[in-house]
Amino acid sequence: MQEQFLAISDAILGEKTGAWWGTHHVESESKAMIGGSIVFCVQPGAADQPLHRDDMQWHQKLPAITPEQYERGRDVSITLFVAGRRLTKENGATRWCPGSHLEQSQTPPDESKAIYAEMDKGDALLMLSSCYHGGSANITEDEERLVFSAFSCKGYLRQVCLSD
C-alpha cells in the first residue's frame, strides 16, 4: 500500500487510549486498517450513482459542525481513489460535495453542491467517508471510467463486504 495513504489513515483514524489494570496504567493503540478495495470499470451508458456517504455502513449519527469544531476522531474511514485513466465529467468522474463532512449525518445530499473530480491517469483523491460523493453517468461512446480505490477504517471496526 501507498505509504502516504497509510500514514494519513493512521493520523486521522488511529486511536491511543489508556486504561487501568489494577494499579498499572496501560496504553493501547489501534492503527487504521485497510477495510477493502474496489476497481470501478464503468462502461459507456452507465447511469449516475446516487450521492452517498461511505460511513453509513457504520451507522454514523453526527451533528452539524463548523470547520473550527472539526476534531480528529469524528470520521471512521477514509477513501482513496486513483485514476486508472483520465477521468472526465463525460466518462463518469466522481461527483464530490466539499464540506459535506461538516453536515449532520442525516441531511440529504444536495446535488447542486457537487463538483467533478476530474483527474489525469495516476492522480488521486483522498476523501473522508463522511463526504457525499457518487460516480457520474458515463455519457461517452467509447471511454471506460477506470478507478482504483482503497478504504481504510478505524482498526477496531469490522471490514465490510458490499454486495448488490
DRENGU-276350 format. One record per residue: residue number from 1; x, y, z of N, C-alpha, C in turn. Coordinates in Angstrom, 3 decimals. Layout:
% residues N
num:NUM; n_px:X; n_py:Y; n_pz:Z; ca_px:X; ca_py:Y; ca_pz:Z; c_px:X; c_py:Y; c_pz:Z
...
% end
This chain:
% residues 164
num:1; n_px:0.830; n_py:-1.196; n_pz:0.000; ca_px:0.000; ca_py:0.000; ca_pz:0.000; c_px:0.870; c_py:1.254; c_pz:0.000
num:2; n_px:0.290; n_py:2.311; n_pz:-0.449; ca_px:0.983; ca_py:3.576; ca_pz:-0.579; c_px:1.252; c_py:4.169; c_pz:0.809
num:3; n_px:2.503; n_py:4.495; n_pz:1.072; ca_px:2.925; ca_py:4.924; ca_pz:2.411; c_px:2.192; c_py:6.166; c_pz:2.908
num:4; n_px:1.978; n_py:7.153; n_pz:2.032; ca_px:1.294; ca_py:8.374; ca_pz:2.468; c_px:-0.152; c_py:8.082; c_pz:2.865
num:5; n_px:-0.828; n_py:7.219; n_pz:2.113; ca_px:-2.206; ca_py:6.853; ca_pz:2.441; c_px:-2.259; c_py:6.179; c_pz:3.807
num:6; n_px:-1.336; n_py:5.270; n_pz:4.067; ca_px:-1.307; ca_py:4.595; ca_pz:5.364; c_px:-1.005; c_py:5.575; c_pz:6.498
num:7; n_px:-0.058; n_py:6.483; n_pz:6.267; ca_px:0.303; ca_py:7.462; ca_pz:7.304; c_px:-0.861; c_py:8.413; c_pz:7.597
num:8; n_px:-1.529; n_py:8.881; n_pz:6.555; ca_px:-2.681; ca_py:9.772; ca_pz:6.755; c_px:-3.796; c_py:9.015; c_pz:7.465
num:9; n_px:-4.030; n_py:7.774; n_pz:7.052; ca_px:-5.063; ca_py:6.958; ca_pz:7.698; c_px:-4.790; c_py:6.809; c_pz:9.187
num:10; n_px:-3.549; n_py:6.496; n_pz:9.548; ca_px:-3.209; ca_py:6.359; ca_pz:10.969; c_px:-3.356; c_py:7.682; c_pz:11.713
num:11; n_px:-2.945; n_py:8.784; n_pz:11.066; ca_px:-3.030; ca_py:10.091; ca_pz:11.726; c_px:-4.471; c_py:10.499; c_pz:11.999
num:12; n_px:-5.388; n_py:10.191; n_pz:11.086; ca_px:-6.777; ca_py:10.607; ca_pz:11.245; c_px:-7.613; c_py:9.571; c_pz:11.989
num:13; n_px:-7.329; n_py:8.281; n_pz:11.741; ca_px:-8.196; ca_py:7.219; ca_pz:12.253; c_px:-7.605; c_py:6.431; c_pz:13.427
num:14; n_px:-6.302; n_py:6.534; n_pz:13.635; ca_px:-5.671; ca_py:5.778; ca_pz:14.720; c_px:-6.152; c_py:6.248; c_pz:16.085
num:15; n_px:-6.165; n_py:5.344; n_pz:17.023; ca_px:-6.623; ca_py:5.649; ca_pz:18.384; c_px:-5.567; c_py:5.201; c_pz:19.400
num:16; n_px:-5.325; n_py:6.019; n_pz:20.384; ca_px:-4.487; ca_py:5.656; ca_pz:21.530; c_px:-5.308; c_py:5.940; c_pz:22.783
num:17; n_px:-5.426; n_py:4.961; n_pz:23.627; ca_px:-6.179; ca_py:5.142; ca_pz:24.864; c_px:-5.407; c_py:4.535; c_pz:26.024
num:18; n_px:-5.764; n_py:4.977; n_pz:27.196; ca_px:-5.183; ca_py:4.427; ca_pz:28.409; c_px:-6.262; c_py:3.818; c_pz:29.276
num:19; n_px:-5.886; n_py:2.820; n_pz:30.039; ca_px:-6.830; ca_py:2.183; ca_pz:30.952; c_px:-6.049; c_py:1.671; c_pz:32.172
num:20; n_px:-6.772; n_py:1.442; n_pz:33.228; ca_px:-6.134; ca_py:0.921; ca_pz:34.441; c_px:-6.286; c_py:-0.588; c_pz:34.494
num:21; n_px:-5.191; n_py:-1.259; n_pz:34.770; ca_px:-5.119; ca_py:-2.699; ca_pz:35.004; c_px:-4.607; c_py:-2.833; c_pz:36.429
num:22; n_px:-5.565; n_py:-2.878; n_pz:37.352; ca_px:-5.172; ca_py:-2.847; ca_pz:38.762; c_px:-4.555; c_py:-1.500; c_pz:39.075
num:23; n_px:-3.316; n_py:-1.526; n_pz:39.528; ca_px:-2.619; ca_py:-0.283; ca_pz:39.868; c_px:-1.710; c_py:0.204; c_pz:38.740
num:24; n_px:-1.742; n_py:-0.468; n_pz:37.597; ca_px:-0.894; ca_py:-0.095; ca_pz:36.458; c_px:-1.743; c_py:0.588; c_pz:35.375
num:25; n_px:-1.226; n_py:1.677; n_pz:34.883; ca_px:-1.877; ca_py:2.354; ca_pz:33.767; c_px:-1.243; c_py:1.823; c_pz:32.481
num:26; n_px:-2.075; n_py:1.272; n_pz:31.600; ca_px:-1.580; ca_py:0.701; ca_pz:30.353; c_px:-2.114; c_py:1.491; c_pz:29.164
num:27; n_px:-1.306; n_py:1.568; n_pz:28.121; ca_px:-1.686; ca_py:2.260; ca_pz:26.886; c_px:-2.013; c_py:1.228; c_pz:25.819
num:28; n_px:-3.039; n_py:1.523; n_pz:25.047; ca_px:-3.408; ca_py:0.681; ca_pz:23.908; c_px:-3.417; c_py:1.542; c_pz:22.663
num:29; n_px:-2.985; n_py:0.945; n_pz:21.543; ca_px:-3.007; ca_py:1.657; ca_pz:20.268; c_px:-3.719; c_py:0.795; c_pz:19.242
num:30; n_px:-4.601; n_py:1.431; n_pz:18.489; ca_px:-5.307; ca_py:0.769; ca_pz:17.401; c_px:-5.038; c_py:1.573; c_pz:16.141
num:31; n_px:-4.239; n_py:1.014; n_pz:15.242; ca_px:-3.937; ca_py:1.697; ca_pz:13.986; c_px:-5.070; c_py:1.471; c_pz:13.004
num:32; n_px:-5.136; n_py:2.333; n_pz:12.013; ca_px:-6.123; ca_py:2.161; ca_pz:10.945; c_px:-5.813; c_py:0.867; c_pz:10.202
num:33; n_px:-6.847; n_py:0.283; n_pz:9.603; ca_px:-6.631; ca_py:-0.909; ca_pz:8.785; c_px:-7.290; c_py:-0.714; c_pz:7.427
num:34; n_px:-6.817; n_py:-1.464; n_pz:6.467; ca_px:-7.438; ca_py:-1.436; ca_pz:5.153; c_px:-8.728; c_py:-2.233; c_pz:5.251
num:35; n_px:-9.839; n_py:-1.574; n_pz:4.987; ca_px:-11.142; ca_py:-2.199; ca_pz:5.129; c_px:-11.692; c_py:-2.761; c_pz:3.834
num:36; n_px:-11.025; n_py:-2.511; n_pz:2.723; ca_px:-11.494; ca_py:-3.041; ca_pz:1.460; c_px:-10.903; c_py:-2.290; c_pz:0.289
num:37; n_px:-11.144; n_py:-2.815; n_pz:-0.891; ca_px:-10.713; ca_py:-2.162; ca_pz:-2.123; c_px:-11.682; c_py:-2.537; c_pz:-3.237
num:38; n_px:-11.782; n_py:-1.664; n_pz:-4.211; ca_px:-12.674; ca_py:-1.873; ca_pz:-5.344; c_px:-12.002; c_py:-1.305; c_pz:-6.594
num:39; n_px:-12.198; n_py:-1.962; n_pz:-7.724; ca_px:-11.837; ca_py:-1.397; ca_pz:-9.015; c_px:-13.148; c_py:-1.085; c_pz:-9.729
num:40; n_px:-13.324; n_py:0.174; n_pz:-10.086; ca_px:-14.523; ca_py:0.604; ca_pz:-10.800; c_px:-14.209; c_py:0.662; c_pz:-12.296
num:41; n_px:-14.860; n_py:-0.167; n_pz:-13.079; ca_px:-14.758; ca_py:-0.151; ca_pz:-14.538; c_px:-16.153; c_py:0.167; c_pz:-15.061
num:42; n_px:-16.381; n_py:1.417; n_pz:-15.395; ca_px:-17.722; ca_py:1.870; ca_pz:-15.754; c_px:-17.757; c_py:2.140; c_pz:-17.258
num:43; n_px:-18.631; n_py:1.433; n_pz:-17.928; ca_px:-18.723; ca_py:1.486; ca_pz:-19.387; c_px:-19.648; c_py:2.614; c_pz:-19.853
num:44; n_px:-19.516; n_py:3.002; n_pz:-21.129; ca_px:-20.429; ca_py:3.990; ca_pz:-21.704; c_px:-21.888; c_py:3.556; c_pz:-21.506
num:45; n_px:-22.726; n_py:4.528; n_pz:-21.198; ca_px:-24.141; ca_py:4.263; ca_pz:-20.980; c_px:-24.508; c_py:4.053; c_pz:-19.524
num:46; n_px:-23.525; n_py:3.942; n_pz:-18.641; ca_px:-23.811; ca_py:3.754; ca_pz:-17.210; c_px:-24.453; c_py:5.019; c_pz:-16.636
num:47; n_px:-25.384; n_py:4.820; n_pz:-15.714; ca_px:-26.099; ca_py:5.930; ca_pz:-15.084; c_px:-25.329; c_py:6.472; c_pz:-13.881
num:48; n_px:-25.781; n_py:7.637; n_pz:-13.384; ca_px:-25.229; ca_py:8.209; ca_pz:-12.153; c_px:-25.386; c_py:7.233; c_pz:-10.996
num:49; n_px:-24.405; n_py:7.204; n_pz:-10.133; ca_px:-24.540; ca_py:6.538; ca_pz:-8.831; c_px:-25.134; c_py:7.599; c_pz:-7.898
num:50; n_px:-26.104; n_py:7.254; n_pz:-7.071; ca_px:-26.648; ca_py:8.263; ca_pz:-6.155; c_px:-25.561; c_py:8.792; c_pz:-5.211
num:51; n_px:-25.678; n_py:10.061; n_pz:-4.846; ca_px:-24.759; ca_py:10.617; ca_pz:-3.854; c_px:-24.977; c_py:9.876; c_pz:-2.533
num:52; n_px:-23.897; n_py:9.552; n_pz:-1.864; ca_px:-23.966; ca_py:8.790; ca_pz:-0.615; c_px:-22.705; c_py:9.054; c_pz:0.202
num:53; n_px:-22.754; n_py:8.637; n_pz:1.462; ca_px:-21.591; ca_py:8.703; ca_pz:2.360; c_px:-21.174; c_py:7.270; c_pz:2.660
num:54; n_px:-19.888; n_py:6.987; n_pz:2.543; ca_px:-19.414; ca_py:5.632; ca_pz:2.822; c_px:-19.511; c_py:5.266; c_pz:4.295
num:55; n_px:-19.583; n_py:6.259; n_pz:5.182; ca_px:-19.642; ca_py:5.940; ca_pz:6.616; c_px:-21.013; c_py:5.438; c_pz:7.057
num:56; n_px:-21.983; n_py:5.370; n_pz:6.132; ca_px:-23.314; ca_py:4.880; ca_pz:6.501; c_px:-23.257; c_py:3.427; c_pz:6.963
num:57; n_px:-22.249; n_py:2.687; n_pz:6.513; ca_px:-22.142; ca_py:1.285; ca_pz:6.915; c_px:-21.818; c_py:1.114; c_pz:8.398
num:58; n_px:-21.363; n_py:2.184; n_pz:9.041; ca_px:-21.086; ca_py:2.135; ca_pz:10.480; c_px:-22.128; c_py:2.924; c_pz:11.272
num:59; n_px:-23.235; n_py:3.258; n_pz:10.647; ca_px:-24.371; ca_py:3.890; ca_pz:11.316; c_px:-23.983; c_py:5.189; c_pz:12.025
num:60; n_px:-23.174; n_py:6.000; n_pz:11.355; ca_px:-22.758; ca_py:7.277; ca_pz:11.918; c_px:-23.967; c_py:8.196; c_pz:12.127
num:61; n_px:-24.016; n_py:8.840; n_pz:13.262; ca_px:-25.046; ca_py:9.832; ca_pz:13.584; c_px:-24.331; c_py:11.062; c_pz:14.131
num:62; n_px:-23.917; n_py:11.910; n_pz:13.217; ca_px:-23.099; ca_py:13.061; ca_pz:13.579; c_px:-23.903; c_py:14.351; c_pz:13.501
num:63; n_px:-23.651; n_py:15.282; n_pz:14.412; ca_px:-24.317; ca_py:16.587; ca_pz:14.338; c_px:-23.606; c_py:17.487; c_pz:13.326
num:64; n_px:-24.289; n_py:18.521; n_pz:12.895; ca_px:-23.659; ca_py:19.532; ca_pz:12.051; c_px:-22.664; c_py:20.318; c_pz:12.899
num:65; n_px:-21.526; n_py:20.656; n_pz:12.281; ca_px:-20.489; ca_py:21.425; ca_pz:12.978; c_px:-19.901; c_py:22.464; c_pz:12.027
num:66; n_px:-19.137; n_py:23.388; n_pz:12.587; ca_px:-18.382; ca_py:24.358; ca_pz:11.784; c_px:-16.996; c_py:23.767; c_pz:11.521
num:67; n_px:-16.271; n_py:24.306; n_pz:10.541; ca_px:-14.911; ca_py:23.811; ca_pz:10.306; c_px:-14.030; c_py:23.900; c_pz:11.555
num:68; n_px:-14.227; n_py:24.928; n_pz:12.367; ca_px:-13.414; ca_py:25.101; ca_pz:13.576; c_px:-13.721; c_py:24.033; c_pz:14.632
num:69; n_px:-14.906; n_py:23.452; n_pz:14.569; ca_px:-15.300; ca_py:22.429; ca_pz:15.542; c_px:-14.853; c_py:21.021; c_pz:15.142
num:70; n_px:-14.369; n_py:20.859; n_pz:13.914; ca_px:-13.972; ca_py:19.517; ca_pz:13.468; c_px:-12.827; c_py:19.011; c_pz:14.342
num:71; n_px:-12.956; n_py:17.777; n_pz:14.797; ca_px:-11.918; ca_py:17.150; ca_pz:15.620; c_px:-11.558; c_py:15.784; c_pz:15.068
num:72; n_px:-10.296; n_py:15.448; n_pz:15.207; ca_px:-9.823; ca_py:14.113; ca_pz:14.879; c_px:-10.666; c_py:13.110; c_pz:15.656
num:73; n_px:-11.082; n_py:12.049; n_pz:15.005; ca_px:-11.930; ca_py:11.059; ca_pz:15.643; c_px:-13.367; c_py:11.098; c_pz:15.153
num:74; n_px:-13.762; n_py:12.214; n_pz:14.528; ca_px:-15.142; ca_py:12.326; ca_pz:14.015; c_px:-15.372; c_py:11.312; c_pz:12.888
num:75; n_px:-14.395; n_py:11.142; n_pz:12.024; ca_px:-14.539; ca_py:10.217; ca_pz:10.904; c_px:-14.036; c_py:8.830; c_pz:11.264
num:76; n_px:-14.674; n_py:7.832; n_pz:10.659; ca_px:-14.319; ca_py:6.436; ca_pz:10.940; c_px:-13.618; c_py:5.781; c_pz:9.766
num:77; n_px:-13.561; n_py:6.462; n_pz:8.615; ca_px:-12.990; ca_py:5.853; ca_pz:7.425; c_px:-12.500; c_py:6.919; c_pz:6.460
num:78; n_px:-11.579; n_py:6.519; n_pz:5.609; ca_px:-11.040; ca_py:7.376; ca_pz:4.549; c_px:-11.057; c_py:6.561; c_pz:3.262
num:79; n_px:-11.386; n_py:7.211; n_pz:2.165; ca_px:-11.398; ca_py:6.554; ca_pz:0.861; c_px:-10.340; c_py:7.180; c_pz:-0.034
num:80; n_px:-9.608; n_py:6.334; n_pz:-0.742; ca_px:-8.612; ca_py:6.769; ca_pz:-1.713; c_px:-9.077; c_py:6.339; c_pz:-3.093
num:81; n_px:-9.177; n_py:7.281; n_pz:-4.011; ca_px:-9.490; ca_py:6.996; ca_pz:-5.416; c_px:-8.247; c_py:7.311; c_pz:-6.247
num:82; n_px:-7.829; n_py:6.389; n_pz:-7.098; ca_px:-6.706; ca_py:6.612; ca_pz:-8.007; c_px:-7.206; c_py:6.392; c_pz:-9.433
num:83; n_px:-6.981; n_py:7.372; n_pz:-10.294; ca_px:-7.445; ca_py:7.290; ca_pz:-11.674; c_px:-6.596; c_py:6.291; c_pz:-12.460
num:84; n_px:-7.261; n_py:5.303; n_pz:-13.042; ca_px:-6.578; ca_py:4.330; ca_pz:-13.897; c_px:-6.394; c_py:4.849; c_pz:-15.303
num:85; n_px:-7.181; n_py:5.833; n_pz:-15.652; ca_px:-7.057; ca_py:6.574; ca_pz:-16.912; c_px:-7.694; c_py:7.933; c_pz:-16.688
num:86; n_px:-7.608; n_py:8.818; n_pz:-17.649; ca_px:-8.151; ca_py:10.169; ca_pz:-17.475; c_px:-9.634; c_py:10.085; c_pz:-17.117
num:87; n_px:-10.027; n_py:10.814; n_pz:-16.068; ca_px:-11.418; ca_py:10.857; ca_pz:-15.616; c_px:-11.979; c_py:12.232; c_pz:-15.932
num:88; n_px:-13.117; n_py:12.221; n_pz:-16.621; ca_px:-13.765; ca_py:13.466; ca_pz:-17.020; c_px:-15.227; c_py:13.435; c_pz:-16.608
num:89; n_px:-15.849; n_py:14.582; n_pz:-16.638; ca_px:-17.282; ca_py:14.659; ca_pz:-16.366; c_px:-18.036; c_py:13.742; c_pz:-17.329
num:90; n_px:-17.605; n_py:13.692; n_pz:-18.577; ca_px:-18.299; ca_py:12.909; ca_pz:-19.593; c_px:-18.173; c_py:11.394; c_pz:-19.383
num:91; n_px:-17.001; n_py:10.932; n_pz:-18.915; ca_px:-16.858; ca_py:9.475; ca_pz:-18.742; c_px:-17.162; c_py:9.004; c_pz:-17.319
num:92; n_px:-17.708; n_py:9.899; n_pz:-16.499; ca_px:-18.222; ca_py:9.468; ca_pz:-15.205; c_px:-17.382; c_py:9.801; c_pz:-13.994
num:93; n_px:-16.576; n_py:10.854; n_pz:-14.055; ca_px:-15.768; ca_py:11.232; ca_pz:-12.889; c_px:-16.653; c_py:11.319; c_pz:-11.636
num:94; n_px:-16.063; n_py:10.987; n_pz:-10.506; ca_px:-16.793; ca_py:11.025; ca_pz:-9.241; c_px:-17.270; c_py:12.440; c_pz:-8.942
num:95; n_px:-18.533; n_py:12.557; n_pz:-8.598; ca_px:-19.076; ca_py:13.809; ca_pz:-8.074; c_px:-18.808; c_py:13.804; c_pz:-6.575
num:96; n_px:-18.384; n_py:14.942; n_pz:-6.050; ca_px:-17.972; ca_py:15.038; ca_pz:-4.653; c_px:-18.470; c_py:16.360; c_pz:-4.102
num:97; n_px:-18.976; n_py:16.346; n_pz:-2.867; ca_px:-19.535; ca_py:17.546; ca_pz:-2.231; c_px:-18.596; c_py:18.049; c_pz:-1.141
num:98; n_px:-17.680; n_py:18.972; n_pz:-1.466; ca_px:-16.775; ca_py:19.507; ca_pz:-0.452; c_px:-17.556; c_py:20.112; c_pz:0.703
num:99; n_px:-17.111; n_py:19.863; n_pz:1.914; ca_px:-17.752; ca_py:20.416; ca_pz:3.103; c_px:-18.893; c_py:19.587; c_pz:3.641
num:100; n_px:-19.316; n_py:18.570; n_pz:2.906; ca_px:-20.457; ca_py:17.773; ca_pz:3.369; c_px:-20.119; c_py:16.953; c_pz:4.617
num:101; n_px:-18.834; n_py:16.797; n_pz:4.917; ca_px:-18.435; ca_py:16.085; ca_pz:6.141; c_px:-18.762; c_py:16.888; c_pz:7.407
num:102; n_px:-19.103; n_py:18.151; n_pz:7.229; ca_px:-19.453; ca_py:19.000; ca_pz:8.370; c_px:-20.960; c_py:19.025; c_pz:8.634
num:103; n_px:-21.731; n_py:18.486; n_pz:7.703; ca_px:-23.179; ca_py:18.492; ca_pz:7.830; c_px:-23.640; c_py:17.367; c_pz:8.755
num:104; n_px:-24.855; n_py:17.509; n_pz:9.243; ca_px:-25.471; ca_py:16.452; ca_pz:10.039; c_px:-25.552; c_py:15.185; c_pz:9.178
num:105; n_px:-25.285; n_py:14.034; n_pz:9.782; ca_px:-25.274; ca_py:12.765; ca_pz:9.041; c_px:-26.563; c_py:12.501; c_pz:8.284
num:106; n_px:-27.674; n_py:12.874; n_pz:8.841; ca_px:-28.968; ca_py:12.552; ca_pz:8.240; c_px:-29.472; c_py:13.623; c_pz:7.274
num:107; n_px:-28.654; n_py:14.624; n_pz:6.962; ca_px:-29.022; ca_py:15.642; ca_pz:5.992; c_px:-28.968; c_py:15.035; c_pz:4.593
num:108; n_px:-30.024; n_py:15.169; n_pz:3.776; ca_px:-29.974; ca_py:14.609; ca_pz:2.419; c_px:-28.922; c_py:15.313; c_pz:1.575
num:109; n_px:-28.371; n_py:14.630; n_pz:0.580; ca_px:-27.354; ca_py:15.267; ca_pz:-0.261; c_px:-27.953; c_py:16.367; c_pz:-1.124
num:110; n_px:-27.137; n_py:17.356; n_pz:-1.420; ca_px:-27.536; ca_py:18.463; ca_pz:-2.276; c_px:-26.697; c_py:18.385; c_pz:-3.547
num:111; n_px:-27.297; n_py:17.869; n_pz:-4.608; ca_px:-26.583; ca_py:17.659; ca_pz:-5.879; c_px:-25.979; c_py:18.963; c_pz:-6.410
num:112; n_px:-26.582; n_py:20.108; n_pz:-6.095; ca_px:-26.066; ca_py:21.384; ca_pz:-6.600; c_px:-24.698; c_py:21.737; c_pz:-6.007
num:113; n_px:-24.318; n_py:21.095; n_pz:-4.917; ca_px:-23.012; ca_py:21.353; ca_pz:-4.288; c_px:-21.901; c_py:20.455; c_pz:-4.830
num:114; n_px:-22.260; n_py:19.498; n_pz:-5.690; ca_px:-21.281; ca_py:18.529; ca_pz:-6.183; c_px:-20.373; c_py:19.136; c_pz:-7.248
num:115; n_px:-19.103; n_py:18.765; n_pz:-7.166; ca_px:-18.132; ca_py:19.107; ca_pz:-8.213; c_px:-17.585; c_py:17.785; c_pz:-8.761
num:116; n_px:-17.025; n_py:17.832; n_pz:-9.947; ca_px:-16.491; ca_py:16.632; ca_pz:-10.579; c_px:-15.008; c_py:16.507; c_pz:-10.268
num:117; n_px:-14.598; n_py:15.346; n_pz:-9.808; ca_px:-13.192; ca_py:15.075; ca_pz:-9.509; c_px:-12.513; c_py:14.597; c_pz:-10.791
num:118; n_px:-12.317; n_py:15.531; n_pz:-11.718; ca_px:-11.645; ca_py:15.190; ca_pz:-12.965; c_px:-10.152; c_py:15.028; c_pz:-12.681
num:119; n_px:-9.575; n_py:13.942; n_pz:-13.174; ca_px:-8.180; ca_py:13.630; ca_pz:-12.858; c_px:-7.483; c_py:13.018; c_pz:-14.069
num:120; n_px:-6.188; n_py:13.203; n_pz:-14.116; ca_px:-5.362; ca_py:12.502; ca_pz:-15.097; c_px:-4.996; c_py:11.139; c_pz:-14.547
num:121; n_px:-4.606; n_py:10.237; n_pz:-15.430; ca_px:-4.181; ca_py:8.903; ca_pz:-15.017; c_px:-3.094; c_py:9.021; c_pz:-13.940
num:122; n_px:-3.296; n_py:8.304; n_pz:-12.835; ca_px:-2.326; ca_py:8.329; ca_pz:-11.734; c_px:-2.632; c_py:9.345; c_pz:-10.651
num:123; n_px:-3.503; n_py:10.321; n_pz:-10.941; ca_px:-3.904; ca_py:11.292; ca_pz:-9.919; c_px:-4.756; c_py:10.596; c_pz:-8.860
num:124; n_px:-4.802; n_py:11.188; n_pz:-7.664; ca_px:-5.547; ca_py:10.576; ca_pz:-6.569; c_px:-6.416; c_py:11.603; c_pz:-5.860
num:125; n_px:-7.508; n_py:11.104; n_pz:-5.304; ca_px:-8.392; ca_py:11.890; ca_pz:-4.444; c_px:-8.502; c_py:11.145; c_pz:-3.133
num:126; n_px:-8.199; n_py:11.804; n_pz:-2.051; ca_px:-8.329; ca_py:11.245; ca_pz:-0.709; c_px:-9.522; c_py:11.941; c_pz:-0.059
num:127; n_px:-10.487; n_py:11.161; n_pz:0.420; ca_px:-11.739; ca_py:11.738; ca_pz:0.886; c_px:-12.168; c_py:11.114; c_pz:2.214
num:128; n_px:-12.659; n_py:11.943; n_pz:3.123; ca_px:-13.258; ca_py:11.436; ca_pz:4.353; c_px:-14.544; c_py:10.694; c_pz:4.013
num:129; n_px:-14.825; n_py:9.619; n_pz:4.717; ca_px:-16.003; ca_py:8.804; ca_pz:4.407; c_px:-17.314; c_py:9.501; c_pz:4.739
num:130; n_px:-17.262; n_py:10.620; n_pz:5.426; ca_px:-18.477; ca_py:11.374; ca_pz:5.743; c_px:-18.832; c_py:12.399; c_pz:4.665
num:131; n_px:-18.089; n_py:12.418; n_pz:3.561; ca_px:-18.391; ca_py:13.315; ca_pz:2.446; c_px:-19.338; c_py:12.641; c_pz:1.465
num:132; n_px:-20.332; n_py:13.377; n_pz:1.024; ca_px:-21.206; ca_py:12.882; ca_pz:-0.023; c_px:-20.431; c_py:12.814; c_pz:-1.343
num:133; n_px:-20.638; n_py:11.725; n_pz:-2.069; ca_px:-19.998; ca_py:11.530; ca_pz:-3.362; c_px:-20.763; c_py:10.455; c_pz:-4.136
num:134; n_px:-20.462; n_py:10.332; n_pz:-5.411; ca_px:-21.067; ca_py:9.285; ca_pz:-6.234; c_px:-20.467; c_py:9.328; c_pz:-7.626
num:135; n_px:-20.326; n_py:8.168; n_pz:-8.239; ca_px:-19.870; ca_py:8.111; ca_pz:-9.620; c_px:-20.897; c_py:8.769; c_pz:-10.528
num:136; n_px:-20.430; n_py:9.318; n_pz:-11.624; ca_px:-21.318; ca_py:10.006; ca_pz:-12.559; c_px:-21.645; c_py:9.130; c_pz:-13.751
num:137; n_px:-22.662; n_py:9.546; n_pz:-14.497; ca_px:-23.049; ca_py:8.832; ca_pz:-15.710; c_px:-21.907; c_py:8.882; c_pz:-16.724
num:138; n_px:-21.685; n_py:7.780; n_pz:-17.401; ca_px:-20.709; ca_py:7.744; ca_pz:-18.484; c_px:-21.478; c_py:7.970; c_pz:-19.779
num:139; n_px:-21.401; n_py:9.207; n_pz:-20.288; ca_px:-22.168; ca_py:9.572; ca_pz:-21.484; c_px:-21.320; c_py:9.485; c_pz:-22.758
num:140; n_px:-20.114; n_py:8.942; n_pz:-22.658; ca_px:-19.272; ca_py:8.798; ca_pz:-23.844; c_px:-19.722; c_py:7.599; c_pz:-24.671
num:141; n_px:-19.186; n_py:7.508; n_pz:-25.863; ca_px:-19.493; ca_py:6.369; ca_pz:-26.724; c_px:-18.475; c_py:5.252; c_pz:-26.575
num:142; n_px:-17.238; n_py:5.596; n_pz:-26.142; ca_px:-16.195; ca_py:4.571; ca_pz:-26.162; c_px:-15.132; c_py:4.713; c_pz:-25.071
num:143; n_px:-15.428; n_py:5.441; n_pz:-23.996; ca_px:-14.446; ca_py:5.621; ca_pz:-22.918; c_px:-14.904; c_py:4.927; c_pz:-21.646
num:144; n_px:-14.095; n_py:4.010; n_pz:-21.170; ca_px:-14.362; ca_py:3.366; ca_pz:-19.886; c_px:-13.819; c_py:4.259; c_pz:-18.776
num:145; n_px:-14.558; n_py:4.352; n_pz:-17.670; ca_px:-14.021; ca_py:5.015; ca_pz:-16.470; c_px:-13.349; c_py:3.929; c_pz:-15.650
num:146; n_px:-12.080; n_py:4.124; n_pz:-15.323; ca_px:-11.315; ca_py:3.139; ca_pz:-14.563; c_px:-10.735; c_py:3.817; c_pz:-13.323
num:147; n_px:-11.191; n_py:3.375; n_pz:-12.162; ca_px:-10.755; ca_py:3.958; ca_pz:-10.891; c_px:-10.410; c_py:2.826; c_pz:-9.921
num:148; n_px:-9.258; n_py:2.937; n_pz:-9.295; ca_px:-8.849; ca_py:2.006; ca_pz:-8.244; c_px:-9.117; c_py:2.685; c_pz:-6.909
num:149; n_px:-9.683; n_py:1.969; n_pz:-5.969; ca_px:-9.980; ca_py:2.589; ca_pz:-4.681; c_px:-9.578; c_py:1.669; c_pz:-3.538
num:150; n_px:-9.245; n_py:2.301; n_pz:-2.435; ca_px:-8.945; ca_py:1.588; ca_pz:-1.190; c_px:-9.620; c_py:2.340; c_pz:-0.059
num:151; n_px:-10.041; n_py:1.604; n_pz:0.932; ca_px:-10.758; ca_py:2.173; ca_pz:2.062; c_px:-10.025; c_py:1.792; c_pz:3.337
num:152; n_px:-9.699; n_py:2.781; n_pz:4.150; ca_px:-9.147; ca_py:2.483; ca_pz:5.470; c_px:-10.198; c_py:2.836; c_pz:6.506
num:153; n_px:-10.156; n_py:2.133; n_pz:7.630; ca_px:-11.115; ca_py:2.411; ca_pz:8.695; c_px:-10.418; c_py:2.264; c_pz:10.039
num:154; n_px:-11.091; n_py:2.714; n_pz:11.068; ca_px:-10.558; ca_py:2.549; ca_pz:12.419; c_px:-10.295; c_py:1.065; c_pz:12.643
num:155; n_px:-9.190; n_py:0.758; n_pz:13.280; ca_px:-8.744; ca_py:-0.613; ca_pz:13.425; c_px:-9.668; c_py:-1.526; c_pz:14.205
num:156; n_px:-10.560; n_py:-0.975; n_pz:15.004; ca_px:-11.455; ca_py:-1.816; ca_pz:15.791; c_px:-12.824; c_py:-1.995; c_pz:15.123
num:157; n_px:-12.987; n_py:-1.474; n_pz:13.912; ca_px:-14.234; ca_py:-1.679; ca_pz:13.179; c_px:-14.097; c_py:-2.888; c_pz:12.259
num:158; n_px:-15.208; n_py:-3.495; n_pz:11.958; ca_px:-15.200; ca_py:-4.663; ca_pz:11.063; c_px:-14.962; c_py:-4.220; c_pz:9.632
num:159; n_px:-14.282; n_py:-5.065; n_pz:8.897; ca_px:-14.194; ca_py:-4.848; ca_pz:7.460; c_px:-15.589; c_py:-5.062; c_pz:6.878
num:160; n_px:-15.829; n_py:-4.465; n_pz:5.728; ca_px:-17.161; ca_py:-4.504; ca_pz:5.145; c_px:-17.138; c_py:-5.265; c_pz:3.823
num:161; n_px:-18.102; n_py:-6.134; n_pz:3.638; ca_px:-18.297; ca_py:-6.836; ca_pz:2.376; c_px:-19.574; c_py:-6.277; c_pz:1.758
num:162; n_px:-19.426; n_py:-5.582; n_pz:0.657; ca_px:-20.592; ca_py:-4.993; ca_pz:0.000; c_px:-21.095; c_py:-5.933; c_pz:-1.078
num:163; n_px:-22.390; n_py:-6.013; n_pz:-1.210; ca_px:-22.986; ca_py:-6.802; ca_pz:-2.284; c_px:-24.224; c_py:-6.084; c_pz:-2.790
num:164; n_px:-24.573; n_py:-6.368; n_pz:-4.008; ca_px:-25.782; ca_py:-5.756; ca_pz:-4.590; c_px:-26.967; c_py:-6.662; c_pz:-4.406
% end
